[in-house]
Every structure is written in C-alpha cells, then in structure tokens.
C-alpha cells in the first residue's frame, strides 16, 4: 500500500526521489534524525524528542527559521500519520539534512526535513516473553564526544553492528566506544542490574542519549531506585544479574543471553509493569 511523506511541509508519495547526488546528507551524513512513536493520536514523550532534536540542531549549526518550532513539527507529524491511517499506533522517522553543497560550501544551513510513518503491530507494546539474544560487535567503535550523544545521520558503527547481528542471528549487537568500554546497542540503550543497582553507560561513554533512557532514569530516581550512570566494561555485563534494552518504540526489552551467560528478568519485568505499561496506556 502506498503512503505519503512530508518534505519541507509538503505531502508527496513515499516513492518520490527526495535528494540528489549533491546532497550533503548523502555525501557526508550531514544531518540528524528522530524516531518517535505515535500512540492513540499522540506523540509519545514528544517534549523529550523535541528537546533532543533542537539541541542537536544547535550543535550542528543549523539556521532554523522562526516558524520551525517543536509545535510546527509535532503538528506535521500528526497530520502525516492521520493521512496515512497510522494514528492508532505508528513509528515516525523525522530526518533533517542541510541540503546541497560541498564540504566547505553548503548552499544554506536551512533544516530540510523529511517525515515518514509506518503502522506498528499491537505486539509492539507487549512485554517480550522470550529474552533477547545479544552479542558483542568488535569491529566498529563509537567516539566519545558530544556528536556521539546525538542521533546523527553518520550511523556507520550501528550499521556494521546490525550487519554483524543479522549474520550471527542475534536480536541486537552491543557497540563499544573508542576506549573499549560499552556505549550502547544498534537500536537501543543498554542497562545492567546487579544486586539491585541499575547502571547504564554515562553520556561521556558515547551512547546516544535515548528518550526512553531519559524517561526510565527519571522514573527510577523519582521512585527511590538506585540508578547510576557510569562506565561499563564487558565483564560488568557478563557478571550482571539482568540486562535490558530501551528505545522509544518498544519501551523496554529484557535480555535472555549474551555469549554463554543467561539472565533473569525479575527487575526489568517490574519496570515494564510500573513504568512502561502506563506510558503505553495499556490496561492492567
């Protein structure tokens, strides 16, 4: 079934060619993106997404016109999912790129934007009964700078990790940073649980600062749970009691195994029940 997308505020068929050979996003990965979830006609954690997006736009030195605001983007997203019939439950991808030009001669710094949507199955909300299988990706590594925390279009470490995961039949691959410690996974942030303490790689370790990561960390701290941002090593993961992943689409997923280590889901299942189910508006 054909759908439409939005480019710079205008609707087009989703098979329309949007960019050409001179595009800086294609040439250099010059841009950023956000992946969001629409649930019952609302953008889930919309303010968190927009705060991260506009922080990255400033970091990448885009020049935003006065109308280009979070409200403008949220309105266009909801228009698109309604037109595509995806308002009930959808994944939305918003990509922003700088347009055409060479490395030293961008034509402008206008935030050209493309918004797409896809329907999601109801199972996307559900707790995973079977634990995920993870593996370590040992080829591409992530830097540990401010750009590493943003969702930029320069995504090669994750592309390589995803290829590795597909080849090895893992559900996701763990990505290392340049210091040989844990950054995150290809499509999710990673958390460990050990003796009741929850840990996740700190921003200085190079993970993408995920929206669901931010939400869950806030939930844990508001409810008196011991949540720590720190450096995590490979051995920290293999010695943990539990591992779980978070992203904006599925919320939380527990990990069943990593290499020869098996994990339980006692703590992560409670987080799903108390934090994620209410967010997804699922009746108990």
N, C-alpha and C positions, 0 to 999 in steps of 0.2 A: 504494500500500500504506500502510495506516495504521500509525503508530508511537505510542509513548508518550513523554512527557516527565516530568521531575521538577519539582514545585513544592514548595518548603519541605519536602523529604524524602518527598513522597508522589507515587505514579505516577498520571498521568492520560492520557487520549487527547490526542494533539497538536493536536486541533481544539477543545479546551476553552478558553473565554474565561478568561484568567488575571487581567486587570486591568480596572478600570473607569475612568470619567471623572474620578474624584478622585485617580487615581494620580499621584504626584509624578514618577515616571519618564516618564510620558506627558506631563505638563504642562510639566516643566522639564528633562527629560533628566537627572534626579537619580539617577544610578547609574553602574555600571561594568560591563564585560564582559571575558571572556577567550575567545579562540578557540584551541582545542587540537586536537592530532592524536593519535588512538589508533592504534597500530601493533602488531599481533600481541598484543593484550590489555594493552598498556602505554601509559600516557600519556607521550608524547614530551616530554622536558625538563620534567617535571612540577614539579620543585622551583623552576625558574626562573619558571614560570607562577604558582605559589602565592606566591612571594616578591613578584612584581609585584602580584598581586591584593591581598594583605594590606597591602602598603604603601599602595595606593590606598584601601583601606577605612579605614585610619587617617587618611589625608589628607582624605577626605570625611566624617570624624567619624561613622562607623557604630559602633553598640554591638553587638559580637559576643558572643553567649552562650558559655559555656565549652565547649560541645560543638562549636561552629562553628570547626573547625580545618582545616588543609590535608588531614589524614588523612580527616576526615569527607567533604570534597568529593571527594577522589580516589576514595574508596570508592563514593560515589553515582554518580560518572561511570562507573565500571567496571560497576556494576550496570545502569545505563541502557543502555550500548552492548551488554552481553550480552543484555538483554531485547529490544532492537531488532534483534539479529542483526548488529551492526556491529563486533564486537570485532576483526575482522581488520584493517580499515583504515577509519577514520572521522574526520569532522570533528565536534567538540563545541563548542557555544557555551554558556557559563555567563554568565547575566546576573543582576546583583544590583541591586535597587532599594529605595528607602526606604519604599515603601507609600503610603498615602493622606495627604492634608493639603494645606493652603495653603502659601504661600512661608514664612510665619513660624510656622506651627503644624503641623508634622509630628506625626502621631499617635505615632510612635515612630521610633527610629533602628535598628530591627532590620533585618538584611540579608536581606530576602526574596529568594529565589533561584529561578531557572528554568534548567533544564539540558535541552538538546536535542542530538540526534545525527543525523548523516546519513552514509550509506556513501560512500566515495570510490573512484573507479576506480584500478586499479593504475598507470595512466599518471600519476597524481599524484606518484608517486615519481620519475618519469623526468626526465632532462635534456631541456630544450627544444631540439630540433634547429634550429628557426627562431627567430631573435631576436625579442623583443617590440618592438612599436611604441609609443613613448611620445609624449606631448605636454605642453605647459605649460598648466596651468589658471590663468587670470589674474583670476578674479572673487573667489572666497572666499579669505581668508588665515587662517593659524593664529596664535594668540597664542604668546608665548614665555615661558610660566610653568610652574609645576610641574604644573598640571592638563593642560597640553598633552602632557606625557610619559606620562600615564595613558590607558587606553582607556575614556573616559567615554561615557555614552550620549548626550552632546551632540556629535553627529557631523556637523553640517551642512557644514563645509568639505569633508569627504570625500564626502558625498552629492552636493554640487554638482560636485565633481571627477569623480565616477563618471558623472554625467549628461553632463558635457562629453565624457568619454572615449567613452561609448556613441555620442553624436551624431557624433563625429569618427572613429569606428572605430579608436580606439587600444586597446591592451591595458590601459593604466593611464595615469593623469594625475599629473603632478608638482605638488605643492602648495607654494606659497610661504608664508613666515612674514610677520609684520607689518613686518619690515624689508626685505622684498623679496628675501630670500635663500631658499635651498632648505630645506624642512622634511622632507618625505618624499613618499610616493605614497599613493593612496587605500587600498590594501590591503597595502602593503609599505614596508620601509625601502630607501633608495637608497644605493648605493656607487659611487664612481668609481675607476678605475685609471689612473694617469698615471706613466710612467717607473718602473713597479714599485712605486709608492706607492699604497696603498689609503686612501681617505678617505670618511667618512660624516658627515652633519651632527651636531654635538655636541648634547648634551641641552639646552643653553642656546639652541639654534636652534629648539626647539619640536617635534621629532619625537616620535611615540610610541616609547617605548623597547622595541622589539620583542624578544621572547625569542630568535628566531633571530639577530637582530642581535647580541645579547649573546653567544650561543654562538659565532658566527663570529668576532667580535672576539677572544674568548678563544683560539680555535683559532689565529688568525693570530699573536697575540702569543706564545703558547707555542711556536710553530714558527719564530720569528725573522723573521716577515714585517713589513714596515713598515706598520702600521695606525694611522691618525690620525683623531681626532675634531676637526672644525674647522667653520668657516663655509664654505659652498659657494655660489657665485654661478651664475647662468645660464651665463655664459661658461665657468666651470670645467667644467660638464657638456659643453658643446659642444666644448671643447678636449681632453677626456679620450680616452684610448685605448679604454677599455672602461667600460661601465655595467652594473651588475647589481642585482637586487632580491632581498630576502629576506623570507620570512614563515614562520610555523610550519607551514603546510600543505604548501607545495611546496619549502621549503628555500631554493633559490637558482634564479633565472632570469636568463639573460643578455639584454641589450637589443641589438636589431639596429639600431634607428634612432630618432633624435629630431630632429624638423624635417628639415633637409637633411643631417644628419650620420649616417654609418654607422659601426658599431663592430664590433670583433672580439671573440672570446671565449676567447682563449688562456689568460688568467689565471683567469677565472671557471670555465672547464671543469675546471681543475686543482683549484680549491676544491671543486667538486662531487664530483670523484673522491675527494679525500683527506679531506674533512670531512663532506659530506652523505651520500654513499653508505653509509659505515659507520654513521652515525647512523640512517639508514633501514633498516639491516640488509639491504642488498642485496648479494648475492654478486657479486664482481668477475668 
